[in-house]
Amino acid sequence: MEIRDGLGLSPRKVTYLKYIAGCSGAVRTSELAVRFGVDPSTVTKTLGELADAGLLSLTPYHGAVLSQSGREYAGFLTKRHRILALALTHFGLSDEEACAEASRFESLVSKGAIDRMCRAMGHPQNGACGAITHDTGCLGAGTGSQDPVPGEPEQGGQP
């Protein structure tokens, strides 16, 4: 799955991907069920959908492991969270408050908006929740500073 606009996953799937990315090795369904307080059947269904999207491989009785595409997507998800949390600290929220608040709405913010925020903030290296990585989108290569924000008119165009 290509990152594209960064809006393709539900908040639950975002949470699972970020958690799995932070683990070493395969993550079992039972571990995710306990961690997030949900039924194992819910985890199995969600992991199946992530596997169908090409973001992870799922082996019965062994667990889930992120694919290359899944690792890249999880990297973006982590960056998005950290950029948003850092922005919130500029409005007086503590690091802990900013991290919690960013988690509430991060799945609604596009990659284009995050890349533009990152550029506007001077490509920060560290945020409220940890180190921030950068890619060609936020560094201005490829589509550069012209990354569209969904719903916003293009240069000289209509929405």
C-alpha positions in Angstrom: 0.0 0.0 0.0 1.4 3.4 -1.0 1.1 6.1 1.5 -0.6 8.6 -0.9 -2.6 11.0 1.2 -2.2 9.1 4.5 -6.0 8.9 5.1 -6.6 5.3 4.1 -6.7 3.6 7.5 -9.1 3.7 10.5 -7.8 4.9 13.8 -7.7 1.3 15.1 -5.6 0.2 12.1 -3.2 3.1 12.7 -2.8 2.1 16.3 -2.1 -1.5 15.5 0.4 -0.6 12.8 2.3 1.8 15.1 2.3 -0.8 17.9 3.5 -3.6 15.7 6.2 -1.3 14.3 7.5 -0.7 17.8 7.8 -4.4 18.6 10.7 -6.7 17.6 9.6 -9.8 15.8 6.1 -11.1 15.3 3.2 -9.9 17.4 0.6 -12.4 18.4 -3.1 -11.8 18.2 -3.5 -12.4 21.9 -0.9 -9.8 22.7 -2.8 -7.2 20.7 -6.1 -8.2 22.3 -4.7 -7.8 25.8 -2.9 -4.6 24.9 -5.9 -2.9 23.4 -8.7 -4.5 25.5 -10.5 -6.1 22.6 -11.7 -9.6 21.6 -9.1 -11.7 19.8 -11.7 -12.0 16.9 -11.6 -8.2 16.5 -7.8 -8.3 16.3 -7.9 -11.2 13.8 -10.3 -9.4 11.5 -8.3 -6.1 11.7 -5.0 -7.9 11.0 -6.6 -9.8 8.1 -7.6 -6.4 6.6 -4.1 -5.0 7.1 -2.6 -8.2 5.5 -5.0 -7.8 2.5 -3.8 -4.3 2.1 -0.2 -5.6 1.9 0.9 -3.9 5.1 1.8 -7.1 7.0 2.0 -10.8 6.8 0.0 -12.9 9.2 1.0 -16.4 10.1 -1.4 -18.4 12.3 0.0 -19.2 15.7 3.1 -17.1 15.0 1.7 -13.6 14.6 1.9 -10.5 12.4 5.0 -9.0 10.9 5.1 -5.7 9.0 5.9 -5.9 5.3 8.3 -3.3 3.7 5.2 -1.3 2.7 3.9 -1.6 6.3 7.2 -0.4 7.8 7.2 2.6 5.5 3.5 3.4 6.3 4.2 2.9 10.0 7.1 5.3 9.7 4.8 7.9 8.2 2.2 7.3 10.9 4.8 7.9 13.6 6.1 11.0 11.9 2.5 12.4 11.6 1.8 11.8 15.2 5.1 13.4 16.3 4.6 16.5 14.1 1.1 17.0 15.3 2.1 16.5 19.0 5.0 19.0 18.6 2.6 21.5 17.0 0.3 21.2 20.0 3.1 21.9 22.4 3.5 25.3 20.7 0.0 26.1 22.0 0.9 25.4 25.6 0.1 21.7 26.0 2.6 19.5 27.9 4.4 16.8 26.0 2.0 14.2 27.6 -1.1 16.2 26.8 0.0 16.9 23.2 0.7 13.2 22.6 -2.7 12.2 23.9 -4.5 14.9 21.9 -2.6 14.1 18.7 -3.8 10.5 19.0 -7.4 11.6 19.0 -7.3 13.2 15.6 -4.2 12.2 13.7 -5.9 9.8 11.4 -7.8 12.7 9.9 -4.7 14.7 8.8 -3.3 14.1 5.3 0.3 13.4 4.3 0.3 16.7 2.3 -0.7 18.7 5.4 2.0 16.9 7.5 4.7 17.5 4.9 3.8 21.2 4.8 3.7 21.5 8.6 7.1 19.8 8.8 8.5 22.3 6.3 6.9 25.3 8.1 8.4 24.0 11.4 11.9 23.9 9.9 12.1 20.0 9.7 12.3 19.5 13.5 14.5 16.6 14.6 12.7 15.8 17.9 9.1 16.2 19.0 7.1 15.7 22.2 7.0 11.9 21.6 10.5 11.2 20.1 12.7 11.6 17.1 11.1 12.8 13.8 12.3 11.3 10.5 12.0 13.1 7.2 11.3 11.9 3.7 11.3 13.4 0.2 7.8 14.8 0.6 8.6 17.1 3.5 12.1 17.8 2.4 10.8 19.3 -0.9 12.0 16.7 -3.4 9.5 15.1 -5.7 6.3 17.1 -5.6 7.9 19.4 -3.1 6.1 22.3 -1.5 3.2 21.8 -3.9 1.8 18.7 -2.0 -2.0 19.1 -2.1 -4.1 19.2 1.0 -7.4 17.4 0.4 -10.3 19.9 0.0 -8.0 22.9 -0.5 -7.8 24.5 -4.0 -4.7 23.8 -6.0 -2.7 26.8 -7.1 -5.1 28.8 -9.2 -7.7 26.1 -9.2 -11.0 25.1 -7.6 -11.4 22.6 -4.8 
